Structure formats: C-alpha cells, structure tokens
Amino acid sequence: MKSEAERRQELEQRKAQLLERIDQIEDEFESHEAKDWEEMATEREGDEVLHDLGDAARQELRMIEAAFARMEEGEYGYCVTCGEQISEDRLDLLPATPFCRDHAPGA
C-alpha cells in the first residue's frame, strides 16, 4: 500500500508532465505560419487535435488540484459519493480519482 506522500509525489510528477505538455501545445500554436490555403487547412485540423489535448490536460490538472485539496482535508483515497475507501488498484491507475469503482461516472 502506497503512502499519501508517495501518492502526492506521483501526482506532482504528473502535474509537471501536464504543464510541460500544455507549454508544448501553446508553442505549437504560436509557431504556425502557413502561407497557402492547403497548409492552413492542415494546420487547422492539427489545431483542433492540439486544442482537445490541451483541454484534456487542463481537466486532468483540475483533478490533481482537487486531489491535493482532499489530501489537505484528510479525505484523499475515499469516495466523495459514498465515503468508502477507494481500492489501491484503482488509485494506482487513477491517482486523482475522487470516486470508488461503483460510483465512477459511467459505472
């Protein structure tokens, strides 16, 4: 069983990765200098993918920040719906999850 300090370290590492990804996406947006219509169309398709990746990264960052808040409140590792402890296996896969398997969206 991992300690809360180990979970916090994992979340900090993931947060750093996401922030780096967001910076790379923003750099990519700024680097576009298409001159003709075909290049512009290709760039726009790529921009949509980058935008979606950026949104997903920002959503995961919000989940990580919420997990840090739960840690501060002593509620990390417990389902926000039922209050039961979240399984170690689930936290290994989704360390920022606020839900047990039974109360996860789509369960």
N, C-alpha and C positions, 0 to 999 in steps of 0.2 A: 504494500500500500504506500503510495507516494504521500509525502507530507505537503502541507499547504505551501510551504516555502518552495518546494520543488515545482508544484503547480504554478506558483507565481512566476518562477523563473521561466518555465515553458511559455507562459502567456506573454511575458516580457520579450522573449525571443521572437515569438510570432508577431507581436506588435511591431518590433523593429523591422521584420521582414515585410510586413504590410506597408509600413511607412516608406520603406525603400521602393516597393512596387508602385506606390502612388506617385512618388517623385519621378520614377522612370516613365510612368504614363504621362505625367504632365510635361516632362521633357520631350516626349514623342509628339505631343500635340503642338508644342512650340516649334518643332523642327520642320513642320510641313511648309513646303514652298512649291507646291505643284503649279505648273505653268499652263498645261493644257487640260481640256475637259476630261479626257480619259484618265489622266493622273489624278485629277481632282475627285472623280467618281470613285476610284480605287481608294484614295485616302479617306473619303467619307465612309466607305464600308469599314475600313480599318478603324476609323474613329468611333464608330458605333460599338465595335468589339471592345476597344480600349475603354470607352465610357462605361460599358457594362462591367468590365473587370475592375475599374475604379470604384464603381458603386458597390460591388461585392466586397472589395477590400475595406471600404468605409463602413459597411454594415458589420463586417467581422470586427473592426476596431471598436465599434459601439458595443458589441457583445463582450469584448475583452474588458472594456472600461466598466461595464456593468458587473462583470465577474470580480474585478478588483473591488468594486463597491460592496459586493456581497461578502468578500473576504474581510473587509474592514468591519462589517456588521456582524461577522461570525456566522454568516448564513451560506457561505460557499459550500458546494457539494450537496446541498439539499434542494429538492424540487420546490420551485416557487408556487406551484399549484397545490401539491398535497403535503409538502413538508417532509416527505420521506427522503432518505439518503439516496443520492444518485450513485449507481454502480461504478466501481473502479474502471471496468471495461469501457463504459460509456464516457467517463471523464478522460480516459486515455485517448479516445477517438475525438471527442469534442470537449476540450478542457474549459471552454467558456459557456457551455450549455447551462441554462437555468432549469431544465426540465429532466425528469426521470424518463425512462423509456415509455412508460404508459401515458405520460402527458405531453410528450413531444408533439409539435404540430404535424399532422398527417398520420399520427399513430392510430 
